[in-house]
Every structure is written in C-alpha cells, then in structure tokens.
Amino acid sequence: DAKTTQPPSMDCAEGRAANLPCNHSTISGNEYVYWYRQIHSQGPQYIIHGLKNNETNEMASLIITEDRKSSTLILPHATLRDTAVYYCIVRPYSGNTPLVFGKGTRLSVIA
Amino acid sequence: KAGVTQTPRYLIKTRGQQVTLSCSPISGHRSVSWYQQTPGQGLQFLFEYFSETQRNKGNFPGRFSGRQFSNSRSEMNVSTLELGDSALYLCASSLELAGVGNDEQFFGPGTRLTVL
C-alpha cells in the first residue's frame, strides 16, 4: 500500500508556481521521498527525490519538513505541459524495493 | 540516447489466449521493471529483472511471467487472458536495481492490452 497521502486534484494558473503537498507521516529514517509525474497517455517520468534536505533540479524543487512527515513539490513556473498526475512515493534508498504508486494528485494548469 | 521502447503499442486479444509484450531498455541500463496500470487499481508493480534474474515480484498470479535476455531486453507473458487483464502495461529501465544506487526509473510509453 502507498505510504503517502496527496490531494486528488489541484488547479494552477499558467506561469504561477504550483505547490503540490504530500503527507508521509509514517516515513522511516532510511526512506527517501520520490516524485514522478504521468502526462496523459505517457509513462511516468521521474522528477526529483530527497532524504531530508531541500532539493532542486531543472524541473522542480522539493521541500521536506524538518520532521520529514510531509513535503511539497514546487514547479516554479507552471506551463500547460505540466498538466499531469503527480505521484509522491516513499521508498528506502537501499534494499531492493519497487516503487509503490498511490493515486497521486491530478494537476491542471489553466491558461 | 534512445528511450525505453515497448512493442506492440496496442494489442487486442480474446479471453483464454496468451500474450507476449516486449521491452527494450535504455542502452546501458541493466534493470527492467514491469507495471500494470488500470483505472481501478492504478499503477501496480509486476516484477523486476536484473542480469537475467527476477529480483522482485508483485502480488500477481502465476499467469503473469517474464524474462530478461543477456542484452537486458525483457519480455512479459500473460497466459489464459481474463477480461480483467485489460490494462496499460508499462516497462521501466534503470541503471541499477530499484532501491540500489542510481535507480531513477525511465518508463516506456506502454502497451495497451484489450481483452475481449
């Protein structure tokens, strides 16, 4: 079972920052937070992952709270092409464990 | 660098038949994972192959099987198809085993299987 809770849907105006929350209150010390997204009719796409420090790459930023019980994925300037289902996944970084996808958040970027 | 490719993209079968789906990972990737996606159950892990060996398996019946070849290409087979097997089957490749080192997974476009 997925170990995360995400809102089922969100809207964001084009050009504005999209902030997608994720609750993972039972996260363990050796578990990372991963984010993937799935654009309609495509396979999921890796976005970012982190342990406890904030992370940033060319696609997004990941902000993890100090107690690690929740995180926020930030798309700084959302475009229409960012419309997708976003999945927050908690998984150990060592040990052979697969990705467990929950229902994710359907983000709609509106012009 | 070419992405993950899956063939065929679409397939229609009837109940009781069997089907084989193919996945070619990104060059240099050694791990291939398979997922099933349905509207009701979402994305569910089927199995992972690494160095021609199944390393992990999800909660699916034995009708679902797979294999990996020495060039890392993988196939999955579903025997005795049921209506409920209609789904999008996704393949993902990564450099290393899931959860080990550099394990970012790159997904293919999927094969959409319809069972009539």
Interface residues (C-beta under 8 A of the other chain):
Chain A: Y36 S41 Q42 G43 P44 Q45 Y46 H49 Y87 R91 P92 Y93 S94 G95 N96 T97 P98 L99 V100 F101 G102 K103
Chain B: V4 S33 Y35 G42 L43 Q44 F45 E48 R55 N56 G58 L90 A92 L97 A98 G99 V100 E104 Q105 F106 F107 G108 P109 G110
